[in-house]
Amino acid sequence: MPEQSNPANAFTPPTWWRFAVCRKADLRTFFPRHYDGPTALAAKQICTGCPVRTACLEEALRVERDTKSRRHGVFGGMLPEERHQEWRRRTRDRRKRARAVRGTP
């Protein structure tokens, strides 16, 4: 009898994944070898019209924050470097808000 996979270790996609436009696309498009080529641009174009783009981006940022590493691929319409810049911008904004609440410059 073949060995059964352990459901506890199986990947369970987030609920929003059911509505992702990329589910119907060739997923290789979202993992290009070069981010400055037409494949990466095509992936970003697909993301533009996706109803769950924000959820996808938030998930990617959360995973990258928790693992302290950048993920390969286009997520939420952003390349790895763009997501890193977004994370840095959000961190800066959070710090500014915290300083404003404390009344420090």
MARZA-874414 format. One line per 5 residues: number of its first residue (from 1); their letters; for each residue y negated, x negated, z of N, C-alpha, C. Coordinates in Angstrom, 2 decimals. Layout:
BEGIN
NUM) A) Y/X/Z/Y/X/Z/Y/X/Z; ... $
***
This chain:
BEGIN
1) MPEQS) 1.17/-0.84/0.00/0.00/0.00/0.00/-1.24/-0.89/0.00; -2.23/-0.64/-0.86/-3.42/-1.49/-0.90/-4.23/-1.36/0.38; -4.87/-2.47/0.70/-5.69/-2.49/1.91/-6.91/-1.60/1.72; -7.19/-0.79/2.71/-8.34/0.11/2.64/-9.57/-0.63/3.13; -10.71/-0.32/2.51/-11.95/-0.96/2.95/-12.40/-0.34/4.27 $
6) NPANA) -13.10/-1.13/5.04/-13.59/-0.69/6.32/-14.90/0.06/6.11; -14.94/1.37/6.35/-16.16/2.13/6.13/-17.33/1.63/6.97; -17.06/1.02/8.10/-18.14/0.51/8.95/-18.88/-0.64/8.27; -18.20/-1.38/7.41/-18.81/-2.51/6.72/-19.33/-2.14/5.34; -19.07/-0.91/4.90/-19.48/-0.50/3.56/-20.98/-0.27/3.52 $
11) FTPPT) -21.58/-0.58/2.36/-23.00/-0.34/2.16/-23.24/1.15/2.01; -24.14/1.67/2.78/-24.54/3.06/2.66/-25.98/3.09/2.19; -26.21/3.55/0.96/-27.58/3.55/0.47/-28.44/4.54/1.25; -29.74/4.25/1.33/-30.62/5.18/2.01/-30.65/6.53/1.29; -31.02/7.58/1.98/-31.05/8.92/1.42/-31.92/9.00/0.18 $
16) WWRFA) -33.05/8.33/0.19/-33.98/8.41/-0.93/-33.39/7.85/-2.22; -32.36/7.02/-2.12/-31.77/6.37/-3.28/-31.29/7.40/-4.31; -30.89/8.58/-3.86/-30.41/9.63/-4.77/-31.48/10.03/-5.78; -32.75/9.85/-5.41/-33.86/10.28/-6.26/-34.50/9.12/-7.03; -33.97/7.94/-6.90/-34.55/6.75/-7.54/-34.31/6.79/-9.05 $
21) VCRKA) -35.36/6.55/-9.80/-35.28/6.53/-11.25/-34.36/5.40/-11.72; -34.35/4.30/-11.00/-33.54/3.14/-11.41/-32.05/3.40/-11.36; -31.62/4.45/-10.70/-30.18/4.77/-10.66/-29.62/4.99/-12.05; -30.49/5.44/-12.96/-30.04/5.73/-14.33/-30.30/4.58/-15.28; -30.87/3.51/-14.76/-31.20/2.35/-15.60/-30.15/1.25/-15.39 $
26) DLRTF) -30.17/0.29/-16.27/-29.30/-0.88/-16.13/-29.87/-1.71/-14.98; -29.15/-1.81/-13.90/-29.67/-2.49/-12.70/-29.96/-3.97/-12.95; -29.37/-4.55/-13.98/-29.70/-5.94/-14.31/-31.18/-6.10/-14.65; -31.79/-5.01/-15.10/-33.21/-5.05/-15.41/-34.03/-5.41/-14.18; -33.57/-5.01/-13.01/-34.32/-5.21/-11.77/-34.05/-6.56/-11.11 $
31) FPRHY) -33.16/-7.34/-11.72/-32.84/-8.67/-11.20/-32.91/-9.69/-12.33; -34.11/-9.85/-12.91/-34.26/-10.76/-14.06/-34.16/-12.22/-13.64; -33.81/-13.05/-14.60/-33.77/-14.49/-14.33/-35.17/-15.05/-14.18; -36.10/-14.50/-14.95/-37.48/-14.97/-14.92/-38.41/-13.79/-14.67; -39.30/-13.95/-13.73/-40.19/-12.85/-13.36/-41.41/-12.73/-14.25 $
36) DGPTA) -41.60/-13.66/-15.17/-42.77/-13.59/-16.03/-42.39/-13.09/-17.43; -41.23/-12.54/-17.58/-40.77/-12.10/-18.89/-40.76/-10.59/-19.05; -40.31/-10.13/-20.21/-40.32/-8.70/-20.51/-39.37/-7.88/-19.64; -38.30/-8.48/-19.14/-37.37/-7.73/-18.31/-38.02/-7.31/-17.00; -38.74/-8.22/-16.36/-39.44/-7.89/-15.11/-40.50/-6.83/-15.36 $
41) LAAKQ) -41.20/-6.94/-16.47/-42.22/-5.96/-16.81/-41.59/-4.59/-17.03; -40.44/-4.56/-17.68/-39.72/-3.30/-17.91/-39.32/-2.66/-16.58; -38.86/-3.47/-15.65/-38.47/-2.94/-14.33/-39.68/-2.34/-13.62; -40.79/-3.04/-13.67/-42.00/-2.53/-13.02/-42.48/-1.24/-13.67; -42.31/-1.13/-14.98/-42.69/0.10/-15.69/-41.83/1.28/-15.24 $
46) ICTGC) -40.54/1.02/-15.07/-39.63/2.08/-14.60/-40.05/2.54/-13.21; -40.40/1.59/-12.36/-40.82/1.93/-10.99/-42.10/2.76/-10.96; -42.95/2.57/-11.93/-44.23/3.26/-11.94/-44.07/4.78/-11.81; -43.09/5.34/-12.49/-42.91/6.79/-12.45/-41.88/7.27/-11.44; -41.45/6.41/-10.56/-40.38/6.77/-9.62/-40.94/7.53/-8.42 $
51) PVRTA) -40.34/8.67/-8.07/-40.83/9.45/-6.94/-40.57/8.80/-5.57; -39.69/7.82/-5.52/-39.38/7.18/-4.23/-39.82/5.72/-4.21; -40.77/5.39/-5.04/-41.26/4.01/-5.12/-41.73/3.50/-3.76; -42.49/4.31/-3.05/-43.01/3.88/-1.74/-41.88/3.63/-0.76; -40.91/4.52/-0.72/-39.76/4.33/0.19/-38.99/3.06/-0.16 $
56) CLEEA) -38.85/2.80/-1.44/-38.14/1.60/-1.89/-38.90/0.34/-1.46; -40.21/0.35/-1.66/-41.02/-0.79/-1.25/-40.96/-1.00/0.26; -41.08/0.09/1.02/-41.02/-0.03/2.48/-39.69/-0.59/2.94; -38.60/-0.16/2.31/-37.27/-0.67/2.66/-37.18/-2.17/2.36; -37.68/-2.58/1.20/-37.65/-4.00/0.83/-38.47/-4.83/1.81 $
61) LRVER) -39.66/-4.34/2.15/-40.51/-5.08/3.10/-39.84/-5.16/4.48; -39.19/-4.08/4.89/-38.51/-4.08/6.19/-37.36/-5.08/6.21; -36.56/-5.07/5.17/-35.43/-6.00/5.09/-35.93/-7.44/5.06; -36.96/-7.68/4.26/-37.48/-9.05/4.17/-38.09/-9.49/5.49; -38.73/-8.58/6.21/-39.29/-8.92/7.52/-38.15/-9.22/8.51 $
66) DTKSR) -37.15/-8.35/8.53/-36.05/-8.51/9.49/-35.21/-9.75/9.22; -35.05/-10.11/7.96/-34.23/-11.27/7.62/-35.06/-12.54/7.45; -36.38/-12.38/7.45/-37.31/-13.51/7.26/-37.02/-14.26/5.97; -36.65/-13.51/4.95/-36.42/-14.12/3.64/-36.82/-13.14/2.55; -37.10/-13.68/1.40/-37.47/-12.83/0.27/-36.22/-12.43/-0.50 $
71) RHGVF) -36.21/-11.18/-0.91/-35.09/-10.68/-1.70/-35.37/-10.92/-3.17; -34.35/-11.26/-3.89/-34.46/-11.39/-5.34/-34.54/-9.99/-5.93; -35.34/-9.80/-6.93/-35.37/-8.53/-7.63/-36.68/-7.78/-7.49; -36.78/-6.74/-8.31/-37.94/-5.86/-8.30/-37.60/-4.67/-7.42; -38.40/-4.45/-6.40/-38.23/-3.32/-5.49/-39.58/-2.66/-5.31 $
76) GGMLP) -39.62/-1.34/-5.41/-40.88/-0.63/-5.22/-41.95/-1.04/-6.22; -41.53/-1.52/-7.37/-42.46/-1.92/-8.40/-43.09/-3.28/-8.19; -42.58/-4.04/-7.24/-43.16/-5.35/-6.95/-42.12/-6.46/-7.05; -42.61/-7.59/-7.54/-41.80/-8.81/-7.59/-41.76/-9.44/-6.20; -40.85/-10.37/-5.95/-40.78/-10.99/-4.62/-42.12/-11.56/-4.14 $
81) EERHQ) -42.82/-12.27/-5.00/-44.11/-12.87/-4.59/-45.15/-11.79/-4.30; -45.13/-10.71/-5.06/-46.07/-9.60/-4.81/-45.77/-8.92/-3.48; -44.48/-8.77/-3.17/-44.12/-8.17/-1.88/-44.55/-9.08/-0.74; -44.40/-10.37/-0.93/-44.82/-11.31/0.11/-46.33/-11.20/0.33; -47.09/-11.11/-0.74/-48.54/-10.95/-0.62/-48.89/-9.63/0.06 $
86) EWRRR) -48.16/-8.57/-0.25/-48.39/-7.27/0.38/-48.09/-7.36/1.87; -47.00/-8.01/2.23/-46.65/-8.17/3.65/-47.76/-8.94/4.38; -48.26/-10.02/3.77/-49.33/-10.80/4.37/-50.61/-9.97/4.52; -50.93/-9.16/3.50/-52.12/-8.31/3.58/-51.99/-7.31/4.72; -50.82/-6.70/4.83/-50.61/-5.72/5.91/-50.69/-6.39/7.28 $
91) TRDRR) -50.15/-7.58/7.40/-50.20/-8.31/8.67/-51.65/-8.61/9.03; -52.42/-9.06/8.06/-53.85/-9.33/8.30/-54.58/-8.07/8.75; -54.30/-6.95/8.07/-54.95/-5.69/8.41/-54.58/-5.23/9.82; -53.31/-5.38/10.19/-52.88/-5.00/11.55/-53.60/-5.84/12.60; -53.72/-7.12/12.33/-54.40/-8.00/13.28/-55.87/-7.64/13.40 $
96) KRARA) -56.52/-7.33/12.28/-57.93/-6.92/12.32/-58.10/-5.65/13.14; -57.22/-4.68/12.93/-57.30/-3.42/13.69/-57.08/-3.68/15.18; -56.13/-4.54/15.50/-55.86/-4.84/16.91/-57.06/-5.52/17.55; -57.70/-6.44/16.84/-58.90/-7.10/17.38/-60.04/-6.09/17.55; -60.16/-5.17/16.63/-61.22/-4.15/16.73/-61.01/-3.27/17.95 $
101) VRGTP) -59.77/-2.93/18.23/-59.46/-2.08/19.40/-59.78/-2.84/20.68; -59.46/-4.15/20.69/-59.73/-4.97/21.88/-61.21/-5.34/21.98; -61.94/-5.20/20.86/-63.35/-5.57/20.87/-63.58/-7.05/20.71; -62.61/-7.76/20.12/-62.78/-9.20/19.88/-62.96/-9.43/18.39; -63.74/-10.45/18.02/-63.97/-10.72/16.58/-62.78/-11.28/15.85 $
***
